Structures are given as C-alpha cells and as structure tokens.
Amino acid sequence: MTKPIVISVAGEPQGVVVPTGVDFRFMAVKLGVFPLDGKVFESIDAARRAAQAVVEGSSDLAASFEPADTTDTGLVA
C-alpha cells in the first residue's frame, strides 16, 4: 500500500497527495485548498505549487478586504 504524502505551504499542512500509479490525487485537509480536492497532478511538486498558488491567492483576497482606513480598529460599536 502506498502512503499519502503531506503537502505543506509555509510549514502548514494543506492536504495530501495519494500516488495512483502514474500521477497523484490531491486530498484537501484545509478549507483554503478545497478547490484542489480530487484534482490529479503529474508530480508532487506540481501539487505543491498548486497548493501554494491557492493559499497565496487566498491571502491576497483576504488582504483585499482589510479596511483602507488605518484608524479603523476593527471593533463594532
């Protein structure tokens, strides 16, 4: 039996890839990379690059929601 291989981004596990013989199927364990769940990659590195792109894209998206006003403390009155 082949063992899953952990895919991490910035030291955080995001999912695993399971060898299927000639390629690798991604199984997400973090919500941020669920768009990759079930996708098949030709290599572990390809899966890792895809996970990194999704995670970095998510952080870019999250940053776009931060308030432009630096006096905003984030507290609701």
Secondary structure by P-SEA (a helix, b strand, c coil): cbbbbbbbccccccbbbbbcccbbbbbbcccccccccccccccaaaaaaaaaaaaaaaaaaaaaacccccccccccc
